[in-house]
């Protein structure tokens, strides 16, 4: 929080990331990041994620992108 307060004049907006189950969503995101995949790559047919993991990743992506679309620089 201190970093934000020290630089608030440089911040255009913030994106909220809701708290989710670390055992489910956290594991899926960690798995995606460890493999250095984008959301699109992780959700693709070729990716090594099961259908439920892909559904959770798609949900997170949709929520984040909806927020990004509402930012002043979108």
N, C-alpha and C positions, 0 to 999 in steps of 0.2 A: 504494500500500500504506500509506503514511503517513496518508492520510485515514482509512482503515479503523482503523488503530491508534489514532488520535486520537478516534475516535467509536465504538469497538467496543461500548460499553454501550448504544448506540442502535440497533445492528444486530440484527435478529431472526434473519436467515438470509442466506445468499448463494446465488446461482444460478451454476452453472458453465456457461460457454460454451466448448465445445470448439474447439480450433484446427482450422480447415478451410481448404481451398484458397481463397486470396483471389481467384484468377482465376475461380472458379466461384461458390461460396457468397457470398463477399464482394461480388462484382459483383451478384448477385441481390438481396442485402439492401440494397446501396447504391441500386440501381434502385428498389426498393420505397420506401425512405426518401425519395429525391429526389422521388418522386411523392406523398409523404405518405399512403401507403396502409397499412392494417392488413394483417395476414397474411390474414385472410378476404377482404379486397378484392383483394389481389394474386393469390390463388389462385382467385378466382371466374372463371367462364366469360368474363365481359366484359373482364377485365384483359388488358393487352398483354404477356403473358408466354407463352413456349412451354411445352409439356408438361413438359419436363425442368426448366426453371426453377421451374415450379409444384411439381414433385415435391420439389425441393431446399428450397424455402420451406416446404412442408408438413412436411418432415422436421425442419427447425429449429424450427418452431412446436410440433410434437408433443413434441420433446425438452424445450423450454423449459417448456411447459405441464405436462408430467409432473413436472418439478422443482417448479414453483409449487404444484402440487396437494399436494405432500408438506410444504409449509411450515406452520409453526404457525398462521398466520393464514388458511389456505385454508378 
